[in-house]
Amino acid sequence: MNDDGAWDEERTSQQARLQRLRLEHRDLDDVIDRLLEHAPFDQLQLQRLKKRKLLLKDEISRLEDQLTPDIIA
């Protein structure tokens, strides 16, 4: 496989990972919303879910930066 093929494969893999992370982030939104609707709720569980959501957001941003080419103005 040439370098372009390996690069394309890596990019495809990163895009698939990005999609999975976005889906998990949306799912966590739904879980958090449902948890908040049913008081009383487990505050520790809510904190853990929100922390995971923030970590996912950071990972999504990092991957998006890797996949978006730098544009020189």
N, C-alpha and C positions, 0 to 999 in steps of 0.2 A: 504494500500500500504506500502511495506517495504521501508527502507531507500535507498536501491539500486534503486528501482523503481522511487522514488522521485528524486534521483540524476540523473538517466538516463533522466527523463523528463526535468529536469532543463538544462541538457547539450544539449538536443535536442532543447530546446527553445533558448538557447544561440547560437547554431549553425545556427538556422533559422534567428535569429536577425543579426548575422554576415553576412550571405548571403545577407540580405536586405540592410545592410549598405554598403557592397561592391558594390552592384548594384547601389545604390544611388551615391556612390563615382564615379563610372564609368560614370553614367549619367551626373554628374556635369562636369566631364572632357569634355564630348561632348558639353555640353551647353557653357562652357567657350571657347572651341575652335571655335564654331560657332559664338559666340559673337565677338571674336577677329578678325574673318575673315571679318566682316562687319563694317568697320570704317565709321563714328565715332560711338563709342559705349559709353554706360553709365558707367563711371568709378566707380560710387558708386555701381551700380549693380554688376560689375565685382569684386569689393572688397568684397561684401557680399557673392558672390558665392565662392570665394577663401577661405574666412573665414569659411564658412560652410564645404567646402571640407577638410580643416585642422581639424576641429572639428570631422568630420567623421573619418579621418585618426587616430586621437587619440583614438576614441571610438573603432575602429577596432583593433588597437594595444592592447588596454586594454582587449578586449574580447579574442583575440588570446592568450594573456598571461594567461588568466583564463582557457582556454580550453587546453593549452599545458602543459602536466605534467612536473614538475621540474625533471631534470635529474642530478643526483649527479655524478660528474666525479670521 
